[in-house]
Amino acid sequence: MSDKVSALNSLISLQIKPGDFLPATEAEKKQQVVMRDSISFMRDALKRLSRNKLAMVCLCVILVIMLIAFVVPYFYPYTYQQQDVVSAYTRPFQYSAKEQTRIANGEKVFPHIMGTDALGRDYAIRVIYGTRISLLAGIVSAVIVIIIGIIYGSVSGYLGGKVDLIMMRVVDIIYSLPDVLIVILLSVAIQDMIRSSTNELIQRLGAGMVSIFIVFGLLYWVSMARQVRGQILSLKEQEYALASRAIGTSAARIIRTHMIPNCVSIIIIIAALQIPSAIFTESFLSFLGLGVSIPMPSLGSLASEARTGLQSYPYLLLFPAISIFSIVLSFNLLGNGLRDAFDPKLRS
């Protein structure tokens, strides 16, 4: 009974107990910590991206395709323009009569993994080179889009007012231009320039490929510019931007050091989604005969050539179609994964 009374007295007592104010132990301190370790936005986004299994699988597929496209041709026994008419339309992993004779004589003949085309050219190396051209078109186009879109959108968004109004009306006009028509006109317009050029790379790519790069530089940056402009319009009202203007920092320095770094996430997302769009556009134009010059192969031109023997030799269309499908799908799914990882609103 006395214990209960003493407990009741201590409960209603207003006296302070020194024992209640002892320093907390390390274990008690750790129990009170509810915040996670400090981490940068980029590392946090990459960590979320690594948890997206589908995006990581697509990234591995893209890396494997790029490795095959840019490394395999250096030690592959055939070239994309090496012809052997006797071996025309050889099916995958089969040998022509001429090659069987060479094998009978003791020679080692590397098999045609994907068969041969109408001129007896190894189809595997042509698909590999076509994949390289498509990847080159996608990457170069994405770089062009990033450079022009960032500069144009950041200037328009930061300056605002009449400058922004005029620059955005230019973007609206460019949106209305038909892509295919511009490509055709540019291909015709720069034919003479290509013929007179001494650059070997330009000669090999041809007017069609150069015109594709020019068209992407003229037309496809507008989406990037609009997205960057929208980000800059919100960022320039932040306190750090106001502080920079207050101390006399130039507009170019503010854009370069404060605005653009805070737009990295949207830039990465649009660039990742721009690459498959460029690859598909290049393949489509090459299918119409407006791509790289013969005999340089492209996935689109290979698909176009395969139409003539579609019923007898369907594999000639199957291999470039699978390549285009794999590249475009992988980049699209990777772009979706990057969007989910870099968008804080989608954080779980």
DRENDO-1510 file (C-alpha; in Angstrom, 1 decimal, always signed):
<recs>
REC; n; res; u; v; w
REC; 1; MET; +0.0; +0.0; +0.0 .
REC; 2; SER; +2.9; +2.3; +0.8 .
REC; 3; ASP; +4.4; +1.7; -2.6 .
REC; 4; LYS; +1.3; +2.7; -4.4 .
REC; 5; VAL; +1.0; +5.9; -2.3 .
REC; 6; SER; +4.6; +6.9; -3.1 .
REC; 7; ALA; +4.1; +6.2; -6.8 .
REC; 8; LEU; +1.0; +8.4; -6.7 .
REC; 9; ASN; +2.8; +11.2; -4.9 .
REC; 10; SER; +5.7; +11.1; -7.4 .
REC; 11; LEU; +3.2; +11.3; -10.3 .
REC; 12; ILE; +1.4; +14.4; -9.0 .
REC; 13; SER; +4.6; +16.0; -7.6 .
REC; 14; LEU; +5.9; +19.1; -9.3 .
REC; 15; GLN; +9.5; +18.4; -8.3 .
REC; 16; ILE; +12.0; +17.9; -11.1 .
REC; 17; LYS; +13.9; +14.6; -11.1 .
REC; 18; PRO; +17.5; +14.9; -12.2 .
REC; 19; GLY; +17.5; +11.4; -13.4 .
REC; 20; ASP; +15.0; +12.3; -16.2 .
REC; 21; PHE; +17.6; +14.7; -17.7 .
REC; 22; LEU; +20.5; +12.4; -18.2 .
REC; 23; PRO; +22.2; +12.6; -21.6 .
REC; 24; ALA; +20.8; +10.1; -24.1 .
REC; 25; THR; +22.9; +7.1; -25.0 .
REC; 26; GLU; +24.2; +6.5; -28.6 .
REC; 27; ALA; +21.5; +3.8; -29.1 .
REC; 28; GLU; +18.8; +6.2; -28.0 .
REC; 29; LYS; +20.1; +8.9; -30.4 .
REC; 30; LYS; +20.0; +6.5; -33.3 .
REC; 31; GLN; +16.4; +5.6; -32.6 .
REC; 32; GLN; +15.4; +9.2; -32.9 .
REC; 33; VAL; +17.1; +9.7; -36.4 .
REC; 34; VAL; +14.4; +9.4; -39.0 .
REC; 35; MET; +16.2; +11.1; -41.9 .
REC; 36; ARG; +18.1; +9.2; -44.5 .
REC; 37; ASP; +21.8; +9.9; -45.3 .
REC; 38; SER; +22.5; +13.0; -47.3 .
REC; 39; ILE; +22.6; +12.2; -51.1 .
REC; 40; SER; +22.8; +14.4; -54.2 .
REC; 41; PHE; +19.8; +14.6; -56.6 .
REC; 42; MET; +21.8; +12.9; -59.4 .
REC; 43; ARG; +22.9; +10.0; -57.2 .
REC; 44; ASP; +19.4; +9.6; -55.8 .
REC; 45; ALA; +17.9; +9.5; -59.4 .
REC; 46; LEU; +20.5; +7.0; -60.5 .
REC; 47; LYS; +19.7; +4.9; -57.5 .
REC; 48; ARG; +16.0; +4.8; -58.3 .
REC; 49; LEU; +16.9; +4.1; -62.0 .
REC; 50; SER; +19.0; +1.1; -60.8 .
REC; 51; ARG; +15.9; -0.3; -59.1 .
REC; 52; ASN; +14.0; -0.3; -62.4 .
REC; 53; LYS; +14.8; -3.7; -63.7 .
REC; 54; LEU; +13.2; -3.1; -67.1 .
REC; 55; ALA; +15.2; +0.1; -67.7 .
REC; 56; MET; +18.4; -1.6; -66.7 .
REC; 57; VAL; +17.8; -4.6; -69.0 .
REC; 58; CYS; +17.2; -2.1; -71.9 .
REC; 59; LEU; +20.4; -0.3; -71.0 .
REC; 60; CYS; +22.3; -3.6; -71.2 .
REC; 61; VAL; +20.7; -4.3; -74.6 .
REC; 62; ILE; +21.7; -0.9; -75.9 .
REC; 63; LEU; +25.3; -1.3; -74.6 .
REC; 64; VAL; +25.5; -4.8; -76.3 .
REC; 65; ILE; +24.1; -3.4; -79.6 .
REC; 66; MET; +26.6; -0.5; -79.5 .
REC; 67; LEU; +29.5; -2.8; -78.7 .
REC; 68; ILE; +28.5; -5.0; -81.7 .
REC; 69; ALA; +28.0; -2.1; -84.1 .
REC; 70; PHE; +31.3; -0.3; -83.3 .
REC; 71; VAL; +33.7; -3.1; -82.4 .
REC; 72; VAL; +32.8; -6.2; -84.4 .
REC; 73; PRO; +33.5; -4.8; -87.9 .
REC; 74; TYR; +37.2; -4.4; -87.0 .
REC; 75; PHE; +37.8; -8.1; -86.8 .
REC; 76; TYR; +34.8; -9.5; -88.9 .
REC; 77; PRO; +36.2; -11.4; -91.9 .
REC; 78; TYR; +33.8; -9.8; -94.4 .
REC; 79; THR; +33.2; -6.2; -95.4 .
REC; 80; TYR; +29.9; -4.5; -96.2 .
REC; 81; GLN; +30.8; -4.0; -99.8 .
REC; 82; GLN; +32.6; -7.3; -100.6 .
REC; 83; GLN; +30.7; -9.0; -103.4 .
REC; 84; ASP; +30.5; -12.6; -104.5 .
REC; 85; VAL; +27.7; -13.1; -107.0 .
REC; 86; VAL; +28.1; -16.8; -107.0 .
REC; 87; SER; +27.1; -16.8; -103.3 .
REC; 88; ALA; +24.0; -14.7; -103.8 .
REC; 89; TYR; +21.0; -15.5; -101.6 .
REC; 90; THR; +22.8; -17.9; -99.4 .
REC; 91; ARG; +20.7; -18.7; -96.4 .
REC; 92; PRO; +22.0; -18.2; -92.8 .
REC; 93; PHE; +24.8; -20.6; -91.8 .
REC; 94; GLN; +24.8; -22.2; -95.3 .
REC; 95; TYR; +27.7; -22.3; -97.8 .
REC; 96; SER; +27.5; -21.7; -101.6 .
REC; 97; ALA; +28.8; -24.3; -104.0 .
REC; 98; LYS; +32.0; -22.2; -104.4 .
REC; 99; GLU; +32.5; -22.0; -100.7 .
REC; 100; GLN; +31.9; -25.8; -100.3 .
REC; 101; THR; +34.6; -26.4; -102.9 .
REC; 102; ARG; +37.0; -24.2; -100.9 .
REC; 103; ILE; +36.2; -26.1; -97.7 .
REC; 104; ALA; +36.8; -29.4; -99.5 .
REC; 105; ASN; +40.2; -28.1; -100.5 .
REC; 106; GLY; +41.1; -27.5; -96.9 .
REC; 107; GLU; +40.3; -23.8; -96.6 .
REC; 108; LYS; +38.5; -22.3; -93.6 .
REC; 109; VAL; +35.5; -20.3; -94.6 .
REC; 110; PHE; +33.6; -18.2; -92.1 .
REC; 111; PRO; +29.9; -18.9; -92.3 .
REC; 112; HIS; +27.4; -16.2; -93.3 .
REC; 113; ILE; +25.6; -15.8; -90.0 .
REC; 114; MET; +22.6; -14.0; -91.6 .
REC; 115; GLY; +23.1; -15.3; -95.1 .
REC; 116; THR; +23.9; -13.1; -98.2 .
REC; 117; ASP; +22.0; -10.7; -100.3 .
REC; 118; ALA; +21.4; -10.5; -104.1 .
REC; 119; LEU; +25.0; -9.5; -104.8 .
REC; 120; GLY; +26.5; -12.2; -102.5 .
REC; 121; ARG; +27.4; -9.7; -99.8 .
REC; 122; ASP; +27.5; -10.9; -96.2 .
REC; 123; TYR; +24.3; -9.8; -94.7 .
REC; 124; ALA; +25.4; -9.8; -91.0 .
REC; 125; ILE; +28.1; -7.2; -91.5 .
REC; 126; ARG; +25.7; -5.0; -93.6 .
REC; 127; VAL; +23.1; -5.2; -90.7 .
REC; 128; ILE; +25.9; -4.3; -88.3 .
REC; 129; TYR; +27.0; -1.3; -90.4 .
REC; 130; GLY; +23.4; -0.3; -90.8 .
REC; 131; THR; +22.9; -0.4; -87.0 .
REC; 132; ARG; +26.0; +1.8; -86.6 .
REC; 133; ILE; +24.6; +4.3; -89.1 .
REC; 134; SER; +21.3; +4.4; -87.2 .
REC; 135; LEU; +23.0; +4.8; -83.8 .
REC; 136; LEU; +25.2; +7.5; -85.3 .
REC; 137; ALA; +22.2; +9.3; -86.6 .
REC; 138; GLY; +20.4; +9.1; -83.3 .
REC; 139; ILE; +23.4; +10.2; -81.2 .
REC; 140; VAL; +24.5; +13.1; -83.4 .
REC; 141; SER; +20.9; +14.3; -83.7 .
REC; 142; ALA; +20.4; +14.2; -80.0 .
REC; 143; VAL; +23.6; +16.2; -79.5 .
REC; 144; ILE; +22.4; +18.8; -82.0 .
REC; 145; VAL; +19.0; +19.0; -80.3 .
REC; 146; ILE; +20.5; +19.4; -76.9 .
REC; 147; ILE; +22.9; +22.2; -77.9 .
REC; 148; ILE; +20.4; +24.2; -79.9 .
REC; 149; GLY; +17.5; +23.5; -77.6 .
REC; 150; ILE; +19.3; +24.5; -74.4 .
REC; 151; ILE; +20.7; +27.7; -75.8 .
REC; 152; TYR; +17.5; +28.8; -77.4 .
REC; 153; GLY; +15.2; +27.8; -74.6 .
REC; 154; SER; +17.3; +29.2; -71.8 .
REC; 155; VAL; +17.7; +32.6; -73.5 .
REC; 156; SER; +14.0; +32.8; -74.3 .
REC; 157; GLY; +12.9; +31.8; -70.8 .
REC; 158; TYR; +15.4; +34.0; -68.9 .
REC; 159; LEU; +14.9; +37.2; -70.9 .
REC; 160; GLY; +11.2; +36.9; -71.2 .
REC; 161; GLY; +8.9; +39.7; -72.4 .
REC; 162; LYS; +8.9; +40.5; -76.1 .
REC; 163; VAL; +12.1; +38.5; -76.7 .
REC; 164; ASP; +10.4; +35.4; -75.4 .
REC; 165; LEU; +7.2; +36.2; -77.4 .
REC; 166; ILE; +9.1; +36.5; -80.7 .
REC; 167; MET; +11.3; +33.4; -80.1 .
REC; 168; MET; +8.3; +31.3; -79.2 .
REC; 169; ARG; +6.5; +32.3; -82.3 .
REC; 170; VAL; +9.5; +31.2; -84.3 .
REC; 171; VAL; +9.2; +27.8; -82.5 .
REC; 172; ASP; +5.5; +27.6; -83.5 .
REC; 173; ILE; +6.4; +28.3; -87.2 .
REC; 174; ILE; +9.1; +25.5; -87.1 .
REC; 175; TYR; +6.5; +23.1; -85.6 .
REC; 176; SER; +4.4; +23.6; -88.7 .
REC; 177; LEU; +7.1; +22.6; -91.3 .
REC; 178; PRO; +6.8; +19.1; -92.8 .
REC; 179; ASP; +9.9; +17.1; -92.0 .
REC; 180; VAL; +9.9; +14.8; -95.1 .
REC; 181; LEU; +9.5; +17.7; -97.5 .
REC; 182; ILE; +12.3; +19.6; -95.9 .
REC; 183; VAL; +14.6; +16.5; -96.1 .
REC; 184; ILE; +13.8; +16.1; -99.8 .
REC; 185; LEU; +14.5; +19.8; -100.6 .
REC; 186; LEU; +17.7; +19.8; -98.6 .
REC; 187; SER; +18.9; +16.6; -100.3 .
REC; 188; VAL; +18.5; +18.2; -103.7 .
REC; 189; ALA; +20.0; +21.5; -102.5 .
REC; 190; ILE; +23.2; +20.1; -101.1 .
REC; 191; GLN; +24.0; +17.5; -103.9 .
REC; 192; ASP; +26.5; +19.9; -105.5 .
REC; 193; MET; +28.1; +20.7; -102.2 .
REC; 194; ILE; +28.6; +17.0; -101.5 .
REC; 195; ARG; +30.1; +16.3; -104.9 .
REC; 196; SER; +32.6; +19.2; -104.5 .
REC; 197; SER; +33.5; +18.3; -100.9 .
REC; 198; THR; +36.8; +16.5; -100.3 .
REC; 199; ASN; +35.8; +15.2; -96.9 .
REC; 200; GLU; +35.8; +11.4; -97.1 .
REC; 201; LEU; +33.2; +11.0; -94.3 .
REC; 202; ILE; +30.8; +13.4; -96.0 .
REC; 203; GLN; +31.3; +11.6; -99.3 .
REC; 204; ARG; +30.5; +8.2; -97.7 .
REC; 205; LEU; +27.5; +9.4; -95.9 .
REC; 206; GLY; +26.1; +11.2; -98.9 .
REC; 207; ALA; +23.6; +14.1; -99.3 .
REC; 208; GLY; +20.8; +12.2; -97.7 .
REC; 209; MET; +22.5; +11.6; -94.4 .
REC; 210; VAL; +24.0; +15.1; -94.2 .
REC; 211; SER; +20.6; +16.5; -94.9 .
REC; 212; ILE; +19.1; +14.4; -92.1 .
REC; 213; PHE; +21.6; +15.9; -89.6 .
REC; 214; ILE; +20.8; +19.4; -90.9 .
REC; 215; VAL; +17.0; +18.8; -90.6 .
REC; 216; PHE; +17.4; +17.7; -87.0 .
REC; 217; GLY; +19.4; +20.8; -86.4 .
REC; 218; LEU; +16.7; +23.0; -87.9 .
REC; 219; LEU; +13.5; +21.3; -86.8 .
REC; 220; TYR; +13.8; +18.8; -83.9 .
REC; 221; TRP; +15.2; +21.1; -81.2 .
REC; 222; VAL; +11.9; +22.9; -80.6 .
REC; 223; SER; +10.6; +20.3; -78.0 .
REC; 224; MET; +13.8; +20.6; -76.0 .
REC; 225; ALA; +13.7; +24.5; -76.3 .
REC; 226; ARG; +10.1; +24.5; -75.0 .
REC; 227; GLN; +10.8; +22.3; -72.0 .
REC; 228; VAL; +14.0; +24.2; -71.1 .
REC; 229; ARG; +12.1; +27.5; -71.4 .
REC; 230; GLY; +9.4; +26.3; -69.0 .
REC; 231; GLN; +12.0; +25.2; -66.4 .
REC; 232; ILE; +13.9; +28.5; -66.7 .
REC; 233; LEU; +10.7; +30.5; -66.2 .
REC; 234; SER; +10.2; +28.9; -62.8 .
REC; 235; LEU; +13.9; +28.8; -61.8 .
REC; 236; LYS; +14.7; +32.5; -62.5 .
REC; 237; GLU; +12.2; +33.5; -59.7 .
REC; 238; GLN; +14.1; +31.5; -57.1 .
REC; 239; GLU; +16.0; +33.3; -54.3 .
REC; 240; TYR; +19.5; +32.3; -55.6 .
REC; 241; ALA; +18.8; +33.7; -59.0 .
REC; 242; LEU; +17.6; +37.0; -57.4 .
REC; 243; ALA; +20.7; +37.1; -55.2 .
REC; 244; SER; +22.9; +36.6; -58.3 .
REC; 245; ARG; +21.2; +39.4; -60.1 .
REC; 246; ALA; +21.5; +41.6; -57.0 .
REC; 247; ILE; +25.3; +41.3; -56.9 .
REC; 248; GLY; +25.6; +42.1; -60.6 .
REC; 249; THR; +26.2; +38.7; -62.1 .
REC; 250; SER; +25.7; +38.7; -65.9 .
REC; 251; ALA; +22.7; +36.9; -67.4 .
REC; 252; ALA; +25.0; +34.5; -69.3 .
REC; 253; ARG; +26.8; +33.5; -66.1 .
REC; 254; ILE; +23.5; +33.0; -64.3 .
REC; 255; ILE; +22.1; +30.8; -67.1 .
REC; 256; ARG; +25.3; +28.8; -67.3 .
REC; 257; THR; +26.0; +28.3; -63.6 .
REC; 258; HIS; +22.5; +28.3; -62.1 .
REC; 259; MET; +19.8; +27.7; -64.7 .
REC; 260; ILE; +21.1; +25.0; -66.9 .
REC; 261; PRO; +22.5; +22.7; -64.1 .
REC; 262; ASN; +19.0; +22.7; -62.6 .
REC; 263; CYS; +17.5; +21.6; -65.9 .
REC; 264; VAL; +19.8; +18.5; -66.2 .
REC; 265; SER; +17.0; +16.1; -65.4 .
REC; 266; ILE; +14.7; +17.3; -68.2 .
REC; 267; ILE; +17.6; +17.5; -70.6 .
REC; 268; ILE; +18.6; +13.9; -70.0 .
REC; 269; ILE; +15.0; +12.7; -70.3 .
REC; 270; ILE; +14.3; +14.5; -73.6 .
REC; 271; ALA; +17.7; +13.4; -75.1 .
REC; 272; ALA; +17.0; +9.8; -74.2 .
REC; 273; LEU; +13.6; +10.0; -75.9 .
REC; 274; GLN; +15.0; +11.9; -78.9 .
REC; 275; ILE; +17.4; +9.2; -79.9 .
REC; 276; PRO; +14.8; +6.6; -80.9 .
REC; 277; SER; +12.8; +9.2; -82.7 .
REC; 278; ALA; +15.9; +10.2; -84.7 .
REC; 279; ILE; +16.7; +6.5; -85.4 .
REC; 280; PHE; +13.2; +5.8; -86.6 .
REC; 281; THR; +13.2; +8.9; -88.8 .
REC; 282; GLU; +16.5; +8.0; -90.4 .
REC; 283; SER; +15.4; +4.4; -91.1 .
REC; 284; PHE; +12.1; +5.7; -92.6 .
REC; 285; LEU; +14.0; +8.2; -94.9 .
REC; 286; SER; +16.5; +5.5; -95.8 .
REC; 287; PHE; +13.6; +3.2; -96.7 .
REC; 288; LEU; +12.5; +6.0; -99.1 .
REC; 289; GLY; +16.0; +6.2; -100.6 .
REC; 290; LEU; +16.9; +9.5; -98.9 .
REC; 291; GLY; +19.5; +8.1; -96.5 .
REC; 292; VAL; +23.1; +7.1; -96.8 .
REC; 293; SER; +24.7; +6.7; -100.3 .
REC; 294; ILE; +25.2; +3.3; -101.9 .
REC; 295; PRO; +26.9; +1.0; -101.1 .
REC; 296; MET; +26.9; +2.1; -97.4 .
REC; 297; PRO; +24.0; +0.2; -95.8 .
REC; 298; SER; +21.4; +1.5; -93.4 .
REC; 299; LEU; +18.7; -0.4; -91.6 .
REC; 300; GLY; +16.0; +1.4; -93.6 .
REC; 301; SER; +17.7; +0.8; -97.0 .
REC; 302; LEU; +18.3; -2.9; -96.2 .
REC; 303; ALA; +14.5; -3.2; -95.4 .
REC; 304; SER; +13.7; -1.4; -98.7 .
REC; 305; GLU; +16.0; -3.8; -100.7 .
REC; 306; ALA; +14.5; -6.8; -99.0 .
REC; 307; ARG; +11.0; -6.1; -100.4 .
REC; 308; THR; +11.9; -7.5; -103.8 .
REC; 309; GLY; +12.5; -11.0; -102.4 .
REC; 310; LEU; +10.2; -10.9; -99.5 .
REC; 311; GLN; +8.4; -14.2; -100.3 .
REC; 312; SER; +11.5; -16.2; -101.1 .
REC; 313; TYR; +14.0; -14.6; -98.7 .
REC; 314; PRO; +12.0; -13.2; -95.7 .
REC; 315; TYR; +15.1; -13.3; -93.5 .
REC; 316; LEU; +16.5; -10.3; -95.5 .
REC; 317; LEU; +13.7; -8.2; -94.0 .
REC; 318; LEU; +13.5; -9.9; -90.6 .
REC; 319; PHE; +17.1; -9.1; -89.4 .
REC; 320; PRO; +17.0; -5.3; -90.0 .
REC; 321; ALA; +13.4; -5.1; -88.7 .
REC; 322; ILE; +14.5; -6.9; -85.5 .
REC; 323; SER; +17.4; -4.5; -85.2 .
REC; 324; ILE; +15.3; -1.4; -85.6 .
REC; 325; PHE; +12.7; -2.8; -83.2 .
REC; 326; SER; +15.2; -3.7; -80.5 .
REC; 327; ILE; +17.0; -0.3; -80.7 .
REC; 328; VAL; +13.9; +1.9; -80.7 .
REC; 329; LEU; +12.1; -0.1; -78.0 .
REC; 330; SER; +15.1; -0.2; -75.7 .
REC; 331; PHE; +15.7; +3.5; -76.0 .
REC; 332; ASN; +12.0; +4.3; -75.4 .
REC; 333; LEU; +11.8; +2.1; -72.3 .
REC; 334; LEU; +15.1; +3.5; -71.0 .
REC; 335; GLY; +13.7; +7.0; -71.6 .
REC; 336; ASN; +10.6; +6.1; -69.6 .
REC; 337; GLY; +12.8; +4.8; -66.8 .
REC; 338; LEU; +14.9; +8.0; -66.8 .
REC; 339; ARG; +11.7; +10.0; -66.6 .
REC; 340; ASP; +10.4; +8.1; -63.6 .
REC; 341; ALA; +13.8; +8.3; -61.9 .
REC; 342; PHE; +14.4; +12.1; -62.4 .
REC; 343; ASP; +10.9; +13.3; -61.8 .
REC; 344; PRO; +10.6; +14.0; -58.0 .
REC; 345; LYS; +6.8; +13.9; -58.4 .
REC; 346; LEU; +6.9; +10.2; -59.2 .
REC; 347; ARG; +9.0; +9.4; -56.2 .
REC; 348; SER; +7.3; +6.6; -54.1 .
</recs>
